[in-house]
């Protein structure tokens, strides 16, 4: 059963940027791109780099450690098709960012 977790105020994630969070023992990366929020597992499967600190390249985020990039909607890795990160439902409510975690 998913749990709703409030991460931060909505304005803490500006357009074209991301942030790294810890919630329920997980690292979560949240991005705002094209007016939408996206939430992914916050650790790159390559060597554990913090995806929330990554650079947004259109609909992808590039890991700051080695450049692996992940689709914001699917979590799929562009460089290694067999690799991916989990995606989580995320929304804004009452001026807060809320993510649904398993």
Number of C-alpha atoms within 10 A of each C-alpha: 5 10 11 13 14 16 17 15 14 17 10 13 17 13 14 15 17 23 20 20 15 11 12 10 6 12 16 25 24 27 26 19 20 10 9 12 21 21 27 28 22 26 20 26 15 14 10 11 18 21 31 27 20 25 17 22 14 11 14 21 25 22 25 16 15 11 15 21 25 26 21 25 15 16 20 19 21 15 11 12 8 8 15 20 19 15 22 21 14 20 17 15 11 8 10 15 20 21 24 16 18 9
